[in-house]
Amino acid sequence: MLQQSIEDNCWDIIIIGFNLLIPCARRTIFPLVKKQGVGVIGMYAVRSGLSQPPRLKAICQSLVEKGLVAADSLNSDEPLDFIIRDGGALTIPEAAYRFYRHEPGVDVVLTGTGNPEHLKSNIASILKPPLPDPILARLERTFGNLVIFRTIAV
C-alpha cells in the first residue's frame, strides 16, 4: 500500500524502519521516494536488536531457524562479527548508524537517548564514512532478501 501511495504522490515525507537486518526498503521504497521527491525519515537504525548482543544473537538465530538467512552466513555466537573483524566499524551500533546514514534515499536518521554521552557517540557514528563495500555486499547477501519493514507516512 505504501508503494502505491508513493507512486500516487500522496506524501511529502514518510517515516520508515530500515537497518542492517531489515534492508528491503532499498528495493521496495527508496527508488520510489527518490523518483517522487518524497522525504524519508529513518527510524530503527539501532534499536535493541543491534545494541544488545544477546538480542541480536536471538534475532539472527530465529532468522536462520525460519530459513530466512543461510546458517553458514553468520557466526552463531556473534552474528555480525565480520563488521568488526573486517575493519568496518568499532561497534555494531556504529555500523548501523553508518549503514543508515549513507543509504541513498534516506534524508534524516532518527536517534534517541537520554544520555548526552550516548548522543555524542551516535552523532560521531553518523558522521563517519560509509561502511566498506565488501561489508555492504555481505550484508546484502545475508539480509537483502528479507521483506520485513514498518512504515509511518505523514
N, C-alpha and C positions, 0 to 999 in steps of 0.2 A: 504494500500500500504506500509506503514512504517513497519507493522508487517512482511509482506512478504519480504521486502528488508533486514530486520534484520536477518530473517531466511536464506536468501541467502548470508549473510555475506558481505554486501556491505559497511558497515560503521565501522569506528573506534570509532566515537563519534556522539551522537545525542544531540540536544537541545530540551527539551520538556517542555511544560506547564503542571504544576501539582500543586495542592494546596488543601486546606481544602474542597473547593467547586467543584473541578474537579479531583477526585482521580482515574479515570478509568484506568490510565496508570499502576496502581498497578496490575491489572489483565491482561491488554492487551499488555503492553510493557515491564515492568520490568522483568518478568520471562524470556523473550526472550533475553534481553540485558545481563542478568546475565549468561545465557547459552552460549551466543556467545562471551562474553567478550567485549561488546561494552560499552564505557564510556557514562555517562549521565550527561549533564549539565542541571540543572533545572532552569527554569525561571517562572515568575508569582507566586512566593511564596506568595507575599502580594498584590501588585498592588492596585488600588483604591478601588476595591470591598471589600478588607479586612482591609483597613486603614481608610476608611471614613464610619462611621456608617450609614449615610443616604443612601449611595450607597449599602452597604451590605443589609440593610433592603429592598431596592427596588429589588435587585437581588433575595433574598430569597422569597419575595412576588411573583415575577414573576415565580419562580420555583414551588411554591405552586399552583398558578393560572393555570399553564400548566399541573398540575398533576404529576410533576416530583419528588416532595418532599411532603410527607404527612403533611398536615396542622397542625396536633397535635404534630409533632416532633420538632417544633420551636416556640419560643416566638415571636409573630408578631411584638412586639416593639423592642426587642433586640435579633435577631435570634440566636446568638451564645453565649448568656449569660451563658449557662451551662459550658462553658470552663472556664470562670472566677469564677463563683459561686462555682463550684465543685473543685476549687483549682488547676486547671490545668495550668493556666498562669495568669500573671498580666494584659496583654493586648491581643487583638486579633492578632495584628501583631507578638507579641512574640510567641503566639501559632502557628501561621502559619509558622514561621521560624523553630520552634522545630519540627513541623509535617513533614516538608520537609527534614530537616537535618537528621532525624533518620529513613528515609524511605529506606529500603534495595533496592539497585538498583540505588540510586542517589549518584553521586560522587562529584558534585560541585553544590552549591546553589548560584545563582546569586543574588546580592543585589545591589541596586543603589541608590545613593543620592548625592547631592552636599553639604550636611551639615555634617561636621565632627562629631558632637554630635549624629546625627541620625545614621551615620555609626557605631559609637561605640555601640549604642543601638542594631543595627541589629546584630553585631558580638556577643554581650553579649547574645542575644536571641539564636543564632545559637549554642553557646557553652553550653547552658543549657541542662539538661537531656530530654529524650523523654516525651511526654505527658503521663499522666496515662492511663493505659489500658481501664478503663471504659469510658474515654472521647474518646479514639480512636475507641472503639466499637460503641459508639453513633454516631460519625461522619460517620463511615462505614454504619451503619443502615440508616442514614439520606441521605447521599450523594453518597453512594457506587455504586448505580446503574446508576448514570449519566455517559454518554458516550461522553462528550464534551471535546475535548482537541486539542491543536495545537502543532505541532512539526516542527522543522527545523533540517534536517540531514546534517552533514558535513563530 
